[in-house]
Amino acid sequence: MKRVIVAISGASGSVYAIDLLKELKRIPDVEVHGVISDWAYENIRLETDLNKQQVEALMDVHYHNRDLSAAISSGSFLVDAMIIVPASMKTVAGIACGFHDGLIGRAADVTLKEQRPLILVPRETPLSPIHLENLTKLANLGVKIMPLMPAFYNHPQTIQDLITHQTMKLLDALKIEHYLGKRWQGEDHEAI
């Protein structure tokens, strides 16, 4: 069984996290340990029709962001990867500086110190030089930075198509096998 941490911080884009959680729920050999910040709950309320309990039900284990005694706050608790989607710039800054005022930051800090895969999915625009410095610092430490950017080569017809494609990319980054979304197959070219 693969064990992943999915954290939702207070940036806009909670629909991406929810779509990822729904897909992970369909995969029987993945155990999701989740944590949601207070501002993420507010964005979920503003951006979706789901309530707090419905989102938490998509996780196998849910921790409160203030619970620093949670299993995921220790390096002795083994996980395969952590993803923060969406990652607010406050969360990114806290991780880059080693400052954590909640479980999301602590779990990310543990993921880094244990040299496990950490994936940040920032959702902010434009990016200030401070944002770019923090993201670059983390990328140089081996963190995978995956901004929420839509793809159009697959000819999306709906907003859900755009979200699904991003979920496909996130599952790929987590190294979780799936059959979601349309992949680029290249173009047919005549031999020269």
Protein Blocks (a to p, Z undefined) as FASTA:
>chain_A
ZZddddddfbehilmmmmmmmmmmmpmkbccdddddfklmmmmmmmmmbdfklmmmmpmb
dcdfklmkbfklpfklccfbdcdddddfklmmmmmnopafbfklmmmmmmmmnopacddd
dddddddfklmmmmmmmmmnopacddddddfklopabfklmmmmmmmmmmmmnopacded
jddebjadddZZ
